[in-house]
Amino acid sequence: MAKKYHSQPLFSILIVGCGLSGLASALALAQAGHRVTVFERSFELQEIGAGIQLSPNATRLLRHWGVLEEVLKYADRPEAGTFRSYKGGVLSRSPPISDLRLVGDTPYIVIHRADLLRALLSGTEKHKIDVKLGSEVKGIDFNKPSLRLSTGESYEADMILGADGERSHCRGSLLGRPDPPYSPGDVVYRISIPTKDINESHLAWDLKARFSINFWMGPGGHVVSYLIQHDILNMVLVYAEGASGKAMYGPQRADIEEFRSKISGWDPVLHALVNVEASICTKWTLFQIHEPTQWRHESGRFSLIGDAAHAILPCLAQGAAQAFEDAGVLGSIFSQSVERDQIPDALRVFEEVRKPRASDVRHRTLDQKAMFALADGPIQEERDAKLRAGADFELFKWLWEYDATASGRKAWKEFAETHEKGVKSHNSI
């Protein structure tokens, strides 16, 4: 159940960007009693992409913010997960999405991104969050702090958060130079496959009849598939195409034969899916960012969050979850006793909690991407043996059991106690 910690707002907080990161942090901070305004340059909210997986470290926070029930109206809970050879053989029943030791009352779900965004937006009216669409931020004064819109309007606040994604202008402003994302050569192909014509005689019938998340691992890339919106099979190929290709920002229509060529010799089930009529293929480039050495401005009144701070590849399904963890830690810190002159301390504690964790997740994601794309040979055989033995359970345990609100609460409490002792010690001299 959502809890509101203060009857009146304590701080005025501006958030740049109304994607999943910006909305989640707005909910967490408004729930803690603060007055939050979110600025979004688009005139209409849209989420690029289709399906998204949310693990228990994310759904735990949705429950805390009081929006999980709304999310579950649009979401589905997969019954099982499988890791497979690209030739089709099942190597393990992983990820362990139905293991009660890890999921319990915090489910693993899949949902269309647009539906998730809609569910998060449902909480903005309740918490009196002001969402300003068509509001492009052109400049930030980190010391006031304030921001200036393209219209010339200015807004001042106690704190500003930059949640404007991997192509963040806020990050460039913080660094004092443009900092565009870069492509190491990875691309994503996505096919949206209507399931109405997949009957019991179809090779992919089991993927329709039994709601599961399935990974195929093969030379150069991997495929993942799962149902979204009950009747669409979302099939995604992450593939190392090389750095020579043209960068594609966001999904663009692609030739389905191009997808087929990348999985030549792979599981016949995948080719049967590609052949389903009315399937739509899109393609885009996967980008990474250079990890900023610091998320905060030296003034202590601004911080990057979400993909603007730590964009993560989709190979562990942790992009949205890490943005939600940022929000969870921020909300728990600012739900406690934080004085106005302690905002710089609070943002420093936030970064000390979140930056190492986000960096670890990012690097483990890169390791996972490499593991998924191994060519046939001794290293691939060793990987398969480890998967059969359940060696990845501890990774998912580490990811999914993390409680962002508890981490933030504990860190600020420890800071406050240390600070109080230091003040008492100084006063006693």
N, C-alpha and C positions, 0 to 999 in steps of 0.2 A: 504494500500500500504506500502511496506517495505521502511524504511528510513535508510540512512546511515549517521551517525552523524559526522564522521571524514574522511578526505581524506586519512590519513595515520594511520596505527596502532599505538596505544599509548603504550599498554602493550603486553607482551608475556604471554600467558595463556596456561597451560597444563591441560587437562582433562583426568582423568583415567576412562575409560568405555565409550563405544559407543552404549549404549542403548538409550531409549527415553529421559532419563534425560540428559545424556551427550551430545546428539545431539541437544536437545532443547537449552541447555545453550551455546553450541558452536555457534548456529545460533544467539542467542540474543547478545552474546558478540562480535561476528564478525560483526554483523550489526551495533554495536556501534563503530566499527572501529579498534578493537583489533586483534592481530595475534593469532590465536587459533590452537592448535594441540591436536588431540584426539588420545589416545592410547587404543587399544582393543586387548585383548589377543587372541581372536578367529581369525582364518584365514578367516572366512566367517561370515558376519553379519546374525544373526538369531534372531527372536523374539519368545520366548516361549509363547505358548498360541494360541488363535484363535481370538475371537472377543474382542473388547474394546469399551466402551462407552466414549464419550467426551462431557462434558457439556459446557455451554457457557463460564464459566471462563477459559476453555482450548481453545475453538475455537476462543475466542477473541484474544488470544495470537498468535495463528496460523495466523490470519489475520494480526496482527501487524508485524509478521516476514515475511510476504509475501508468505506464503506457503499454505494458506487455499484453494486457488483454486486448487492447485495440490492435496491436501488431498481429496477434494470433488469429484475428478475424481474416487476415489475408495470407497467413503463413501456413506452411505444412511442416510436419515433423517426419523426417525420413525414418524408416524402420531399420535400415542397416547401411553399412558402408563396405565397399570392397576396393582393394588394390589389386590390379590385374596386370599381367604381362600384356604387351601390345598385341600379342597373338591370341589373347583371350582367356588364358588360364588364370584362375583366382589364386592370388598369393596370400592374402590375409583378409580378415573381416575388419578392416580398418578404413577410415578413421572410426573410433569406437563410439559412434553417435547414439547407440542404444545401451551403452554400458552404464548401469545405474550407479556405479561408483563415481562416475563423472558427470552424468546429466541430472539425475534426481529431479528436483523441482525446478531446475533451471535448464530448459530444454535446448536441444540443438535444432535449429529451424532453417528452412529456406524460404525466401520471399522475393517477389519482384521489387527492385529498387524503388520504383515509383510508388508502390504500395507502402514500403517502409517509410519513405519520405512523408506520405500522406498521414500515416499513423503518428509520426513524430509531430507533424504540424497540428494534429488534434490537441496537443497539449499546450500550444502557444496561447490560445484564448484563455484557457483556465488559469494560466500563470501570468496573464497580462503582458506577454512578450510582444514587443512592437517589431513586426517584420516589414522592412521598407524595401519593396521591390523596385526595380528600375533605378537603383541608387548606386552609381559607380563611384568608388572611392578613388580619388586622384592623388591624395597626399595625406601623410600622417605626421603630426607633430608629436614625437615620442615623449617630449618633456612635459607638455601641458597636462595630460595628453589630449589630443584632439584629432579629428579627421576632417578632410575637406572633400566634398563631392564634386562631380563634374559640373554640377549646376552652380557651384560657388558656395553652397551652403556649408556651414561648419558645425560640428558637434563636439562638445567637450564631455569628458567623463572622468571617473576615477581610474578606469582601467580599460585597455583595448586588447582584444584577442584577434589574431590573424588566422582565419580559417578558410582561406581562399584557394586551397588545393595545391597540387603538385606544381602548377604553373603560377605560383603565388607572387603577386606584386608586393605583398607585404614583406615577404622574405627578401626580395630585392631591395626594398626600402630599408629594412633592418641592416642588411649587409653593405648598403651604400653603392651597390652595383647590380646590374641585371644578373639573375641567377636562374636561367631556364633549365628545365629538366633535360636529361640526355638519354639517348637510346643506345643500349649496348647491342641492339639487333634482334630483340625479342618481339614477336608479334602475337596477336590474339585473333583467332578465327572463331566466330560464334555462329552456330546454326540453330534457329528456332524452328522446332519440328512439331507440327500439329499431330496429336496422337489419335485423332478420331478414326483414322484408317489403319491403325496398327491393331490387327486382330490376333487371335490365338495362334494362327499359322505363321505369323511374322517372326523373323529371327529375334526381333527386339521386344517381343511380347512381355518378357519378364521385367524389362525396364519400365514398362507401363503399368503392369499389374501389381508389382511390388515396389513401393516407393523407397528408393535407395539412392545413395550417392556413390558413383562408380568412377574410379580412376583407371586409365590405361597408361602404362609407362613404356615408352619406346625410344629408339634412337632419335635424339634431337628435340624431343618434346613430350608432352603428355596431353591426354584428353580427359575431361571430366564431364559427367552428365547427371542431371537430376530434373525432376518435374517442377515446374512453376505454374502458378495459377491453375493448377489441377489438370490442364489439358495441353500444356506445351512442354515438350522435352527440350531443355536447355543443354546444348552440347557445345563445349568450348575446347579449343585446341590452343595450347601455349607452345610456341615453336621458335627455336633459334634460327632465324632466317639470315642473320648476318647484318652488319652495320651499313651495307651498301644500299639497302632499300630506301624508298621514299618514306619519310615520316608521315604518319596518318594520325591526326589529332581527333580522337573520338571515332565511333563506329561509322564505317562507310561501306556501301554495298560492294560485295566481292563475288567473283565467279565461283560457284560451288565446285567446279572442276579443279580449281586451285586448291581448295580444301582437300578434295579427294586425292590429289597428287601427293600431298604431304603424308597421307596415311596409307600409301600403297603398301600392300603386304600385311596390314594390320588386321585385327579381328573382323571377320565377315559381318558381325553385328553392327559395327560402325558404318560399314559400307551400305548395309541395308537401311540404316537410318538416313544416310545421305541421300538415298534414292526416294525417300518419302516425298510425295508430291506436295507442293505449296511450301516447302521448306525455304527459309530465307537465310542467306549467308551474309555476314558482315565481317569486317576486318579492321583492326587498328593497331597502332604501335604501342608497346609497353614502355613507359618511361621510368627512369629512376632519378633521384635527386642526390646531390652531394650533401651528406649529413652536415647541417650547420653545427659549428662548435658550441654555439649557445643559442637558445630559443628566445631569450629575453633581451630587451634593450637595457642598457646600463642605467637608465632612469628608474627601472623597476616597475614601470606602469604598462608594459606591453609584453606579450608573449605570442609566439607562434603555437598553433595546435594542429592536430590532425595531419593530413597529407602535406600541408605547408611546412610542417616540421619534420615529418618522418614517413614520406610516401613509401608504401610497402607493396611488393609484387603479390599477386593473388594466389601464390602457390601453397599457402597455409590457411587461406580464407580468414586473414586477420586484419585486412585493411580497415573495415568499419569497426571491428572490435577494438583496435588500438585507438581509433578516434573516440570511441565510447569510453575507453579507459581513461583517456585524457579528461573527458568531461566528468567522469566519476571521481577522479582525484581532485579536480578543481572544486566540484560541488561539495565534497566532504571537507576540504580545507576551509572554504568560505561559508560553511554552515556553522563553523565554530567561532569563537571570539577572536576576530581579527580587527584591529584598529586601522584607521585610514593610513597612518604612517607605517603600518606593518604590511601593506600591500606588496612592496618590493620583497620583503621576507617571504610572504606567502607564495609569490610567484617563483622565488628561488627554491623553496621547498618543493613546489609542484614539479619544477624541472629536475630536481635531484631525485624525486621519486620516479618520474616518467621517462626521462631520457635514457637511462641505462636499460630499462625494460624494453622500450621501443626499439632501441638499437639491437638488443639481443634478438628480438622477434624478427627484425629485418634481416639479420645475418643468418638466422636459422631458416628463414624463408628462402634466401639465396642457396643455402645448402640443400634445401628440399627440392628446389628447381633443378639443381644439378643432378640430384639423386634420381629424380623422375625421368631425366633425359639420357641416361647412360646407354651407350652402345652395348651390344651383346659382347660378353666376355667375362673374365674372372671377377672384375669389380661388380658387374651386374649380378652375377651369380651369388656373390657375397651379400649384396643388398637383398636379393630375393630370400636368401636363407634367414637373414635377420628379420625381415618382415614376417615370414612364416613363424618365427619364434616369438613374435609380439614385441620386438625391441623398441617399437615406436610408442608404446603405451606411455612411457614416462614423459615423452615430449608433449603429448596431448594433456597429460595430467598437469604438467607445468603451465601450459597455456591456459587451460580451461578452468582450473581451480583458483586462479588469481582473482582477488576481490579488490577492485580499485577503490571503492569507498572506504574499506577498512584500511587500506594502505595509506590513503590520504589522511584519514582521521588520526592514525597512529603517528605519522610523520609530523603533523602539526602539533599534536599533543606533546611529542618529545621536544620539538623546538620551543614551544611555549614554556615547558617545565625547565628546560635548560636556560632560557632567557630569564625566567623569573628568578632562578637560583643565582644567575650572574648579577642581576640587579640587586638582590638582597645582599650578596657578597660585597658588591661595590658600596652599598649604603652603609655597611657595617664597618667600613675602614675608618 
